[in-house]
Amino acid sequence: MSRPEDTRRHPRLLKGGVSVGAATAFASAANYGSNVVMGRSLDPDAFGDAALLVSGLLFISAVALGLQLTVARALASGTGHGALVRGRHRAAVVGTAVAVVIAAASPLLAQAFNMASALPLVLLAAGVPFFFQAAVGRGAAQANGEFARLAASIGLEALVRVLVVVGVLALDWGPAGIALALSLAFAAAVLPCWNVVGADQPRTNVAAGNGAITATVLLLVAQVVIANSDVWIVAARLPGEIGRYAAVALIGRLVFVTASSVVTVVFPTLVAGGSSSNALLWKAVTIMVAFGSALTGAAYLFGGALVEGMMGAQYAGSGDLLWPYAAATTCFVVANMLAINGVARGRIMMPAMLLAGAITQVAVLVAGSSSGLSWVVWAQVAVMATLAFTMLAATVATQVRIPSLAWWHPRTSPSRA
């Protein structure tokens, strides 16, 4: 039986889903428009360096998403404005620390990944503290249901990024200009959510304790590794192929970017629990599978024309890699959604499984990357498909509560059962 507040929340979720989905669609279009400009303005080597910066953006975004989910979860559980103040303070400290580490390690990172210069990494690092503050504001807006602010933050970040990317490429600033564009976009993302406040309205059935913190950390590490390890490994082991691989990865990751809007909208309801949360989880998974399957099918039919049309003739021949890459990403976003559901409920099993899949992917890619790009992509399909099906089976077993698998079921209060 649904709780009364569950019924009242659905119209707001629908409206919020539309606004955040529209902002995410705009951000995706803007990002891919800038990628097209990069692919056509830079030679493959320079584009490979730019792709590493975009991969660095995904790394930073994964860390920021972890912070955003932590803040959203804290506010959804009713800890209120105090949690928001603490979140802003921690974001300042951690963001500055991460920026310093990236800047200090930039010469070594540039050498390891065969980049022409370390300067782009330093410029990218400068924007990290801003993006972490934006993550805190987004988490507060997400928990409070202020989806218009959240959408504005996403949209403004994308708009600034694409405008500055076009400008710096016109000035022939290369990868350093791309890094500058990313950092300025990070700063812009702070503005719409800066003055969001934490509402002191506790909700029932919110799992608490160290389990939620541990689950968030596991999720964060797994996302970073899965979303970035393939590009990093190709850059280190197959430097002559990084430009071609990056073109495929940038297009194929559209599934992951779009799925993030679904996660943003449903997460507070998953945290609050109630009888409708399981149904909402499966609706979210269904949407992700449907979109990922559609993109994979389109890539299978038109992959070559899509890659060459977007990135230029120098990337001809990469289309055959696009559809299996999209399929692997679809499996990843499904597994990621299940892991995020675990974070919402304060359970570590699903995030731990996602991290195990991440470690497996790195081991497999390092062991066989010398076999070429086709092997790298299909290895990801195998690992991510296995991970998604395993996590789906585990989720069903947990919800159905099969007696023979009683050891598998996390402890829940009667209201959560």
N, C-alpha and C positions, 0 to 999 in steps of 0.2 A: 504494500500500500504506500503510495507516494506521500511524502510530507507536504503540508500546505505551502511551505516556502519553496519546495521544488517546483510546484506548479507556477508560482508567481515568478520564478527566475527564468522560465523558458522564453517568454517574450524578450526579456532583456538579453538573454544569451543569443537569441536570433538576431536582434538588432546589433548587438556587439559583434557577432560573427560577420555580419554584412560589412560593418565599418572596418574591422580589423582585416577581413578578407580583401576588401577593396584596397586598403593601404598596402597590404602585402602584395597584391597583384600589381599595383603601381610600382612598388619597390622592386619586384621581380623584373618588370618590364624595363625600369630605369637601369637596374644592374646589368641586365643582359644587353641593353642598348649600349652601355659603356663598355661592356666586354667586346661587342662588335667593333666599336671604335678602336679599342686597344688592339684587337686582332688585325685590323686593317691598317693601323698606323705604325705598329711596331713589327720589327722582324721577329722570326720565331724565337731567337735567343732572348731578346728583350721581353717578348711576350711571356716566355717561360719564367723570367724574373718577376714580371707583374703577376703571373699566376701564383707564384709562391707568396706574394703579398696578399692576394685574395685568400689563399689557404691560411695565411696568418690571421686574416680577418675572421675566418671561420673558427680558428682556435680561440681568438679573443671573444667572439660571439658565444662560443660554447661556455667559456668561463662566466661571461656576463649573464647568460641564460641561467646558469646554476645560481648565481646571486639573485637574479630576478625571481626564480621559483622559490628560493629561500625566503625572500621578503614577502612574496605573495602568500606563501603558506603561513608565515608567522602572523600576518595581518588577518588572513582568513580564519585563523584559530582564535582571534580576538585579543592578541597582545597589544594591538593599537599603536599609538603614535610613538611609544618608546622603542618598539621594534624598528620603526622607520628611522628614527634618529640614530640608533645603533648601526643600522644598515648603511646609512650614509657615511658614518665614521669609518666603518670597516672597509667600505668601498674606496674611500680616500687612501687608507693605509695600504690595502692590498693592491689597488690600482697603481699607486706610486711605486710599490715594490716590484710589481711585474714589469712596469716600464723601465725601471733601472736595470733589471736583470736582462731584458731584451736588448737594451742599448749597450750594456757592457759586453754581452755575448755576441753582438752583431758581427764583429770580424770573424769569429769562429763559425757562426752560422752561415755567413756568406761563403766562406771557404768550403764548408761541408756540403752545401747545396749548389755549389758552382755558380754563384751569383757574381755579376760583374763588379758590384760595389756593395759596401755595407751601409751606405747612407740611407737607402730606402727603409731599412729595418729600424734605424734610429728615428726617422721621421714617423714611422708607424707607431713606434713605442710612445711617442709624445702624446698620442691621442688616447691611450689606454685609460688613464685616470678619468677622462671625461666619459668614456663609454661605460665604465663601471658605475658612475653616478647616474647615467641614463638608465642603466639596468635596475637600480634601486627605485627610481621614479616609475619605471614601467611596472615593476612588481607591485608597487602600491596602487597604481591605477588598475592593474589587473585584478587585485584582490577586492578593490572597492567597486568594480564594475564600471569604471570610468574609461570605457573603451574608446571614446572619442579622443581623449588625451593620448592613449596608447597608439591609436591609429595615426595621430598627428606626429608623434615621435618617429614612428616607422617611416612615414611618408617624407618628413622633412630630412631625415638622414639620407634617404635615397635620392631626393632631389638635389641636395647639396653635393652628394658624391658624383652624380652624373654630370652636373654642370661644371664642377671643378675638373673632373677627368677630361672632359672635352676641351676645357681651357688650357690645361697644362700640356695636353698632347698637341694642341695647336701651337704652343710655344716650344715644342720639342724638348720637354723636360724629362721624358722617358719614365722609367720605373720610380725615380725619386718623386716626380710629380704625382704619380699614382698614389704613392704613400702619403703625400701631403693631402691629397683629396680625401683619402680615407680618414685621416686624423681630423680634418675640418668637419667631415660628416659626423664623426663621433661627438664633437663638441656641439653641433647643431641638434643632435638627438636629445641632449639634456633639456633643452628649453621648454618643450611642451609639458614635461612631467616634473619640472623642478619644484613646484609648490604644491604638489599633491600631499595630502595629509593622511595619516593612518586613522581609520575609524575604530573606535573602541566598541565594537559590536561582536562579542564572541559568538561563535557558531558551535553547535553540538557535533559530537561524533568525529572530532578531529584527532587523529592519532598524534601523540606527542612523544617527546623523549629523544634519546640519542639515536634511535633507529632512523628518524627522519633526517638527521644531520648526516649520518653514515650513508644513507641511501642517496642523498644529494651529491655527496662527494664521489661515490662510485659512478653515478650517472654522468657527472661532469667529466671525469677522467675518461670514461668509455666513449662519450661523444667526441671529445677532442681527438682521441686516438683513431676512431673509425673514420671521422670526417676528414682527417688530414694525413694519415699515415701513408695512403697510396701515393699522393702527390709528392710527399717528402721522399719516399723510397725511390720513386721514379727519378726525381731530381738528383738523388745521390748515386743511384746505381745505373741509370740510363740517361745521362745528361743530354745526349743528342736527341732524345725523344720527348723531353719534357714539354716543349711547345705544343707538339701534336697531342700529347696526352692531356695537357691542360685545356685545350680547346674542347675535348670530349667531356672532361670533368666539369667544366664551367656550365655546359649545357645540361648535362645529365643531373646535376645537383638541383635543378629546378624543382624536382620532386620534394627534396628536403626543405627547400626554402618555403614552398607552398604549405607543406605540412605544419610548419611552425605556427601558422595562423590558427590552425585547428587546435593545436596544443594550448595556445594562449587563451582561447575562448573557453575550453572545457576544464582547464586545470582547477580554477577555484571551486567548481561544482564537485570535481573528484575529491578535493580536499574535504569539503563539507560532508561528504558521504551521503547516506540516505539510499533508499531503495532504487532511485533512478540513476545512480552513478554508474552501475554496471552496464545498464542499457546505453548510457551516454558514451561509455568507453567503446562499446562495440560499434556504435554509430560512427565514432571518430575513426576507428580502424577501417571500417567499410569505406568511408570517404577517401582515406589515404590509399587503400588498395585500388579503388576505382580510378582515382586520378593517376596513380603510378602506372596502372595497366594501360590507361589511355595514352600516356606519354611514351611508354615502352612500345606500344603498337605503332604509334606515329613514327617513332625513331626507326623501327624495323622497316617501315615502308619508305620513309623519306629521309633516313639518317644522313646519307651522303650529301643530298642536296641541302639539308639543313645546316650541316657543319660548314660546307663550302660557301653557302649563301651568307651565313652569319660571319664566319671568320676569314674567308678569303680562299683563293685557289691554292695557296701554299699549304693548306690543311686538307687538300683532297686525299681521299683514301682512308680517312679516319672515321667515316660514317659507319662502317661495320662494327666499330667498338661502342657506338652510342647506345644502341638498344640493350645490349647486355649490361652496360653501366647503369642505365635507367632502371633495369630490373633489379640489380643489386641494391640500388638506392631505395627502391620501393620496399624491399625486404628490410632494409635498415630502418626506415621511418616507422614501419609496423613494430619492429622490436623496440625502437626508441619510445613509441607511444606506450607500450606495455610497461617499460621501465619507468616512465614518468608517472604512470598510474601507481606503481609501487612507491615512488617518492611521495605522491599525494597521500598515500595511506600509511606512510611511515614504515614501510617494509623494505628490507634490503635484498630479498631474493632476486627480484627481476633486475634491478640495477647491477647486482653481482653477476648475473648471467650475461648481461650486455657487456660488462667489462671482460668477462671470459671470452666472449666473441671477439672483442677488440684485440685482446692479446693473441688469440689464434690467428686473426687476420694479419697482424704484423709478422708473426712467425712464418706464416705461409708465404707472404709476399717477399720477405727477405730471402727465404730459401729458394724461391723460384723466379725472382724478378729478372734474372739474366736470360730467361727464355723469351722475353719480349713483351710488348704491350698487350697482345691478345691474351697471353697467359695471365698477366696481372689482372685484367678485367674479369676473365672467367673464373679465376680463383676467388675473387670477391663475390661473384654470384654464388658459388658453392658455399662459401663460409656464411654469407648473410642469409641465404635461403635456409640453411640448416639452423642458424640462430633464430630466425623468425618462427619457423615451425616448432622448434623446441619451446620457445617462450609462449607461443600460442597454446600449445598443449598443457604447459604448466599453469597458465592462467585459467584455462577451462577446468583443470583438475582442482584448482584452488576454489573456484566459484561453485563448482558442482559438489565439492567436498566428498570425493570418492572415499569410502571407508578404508580401502586398502592403501590409500595414500595419505592417511591421517597425519603421518609425520611431516608431510609436505606443507600442511596448512598452517599459516602464521596464526598466532593467537589474535582473536578479535573479541571485542566486547559484544554482548548480545545485540546491541543496537546496530552493530556493523555486520552481523552475520548474514 
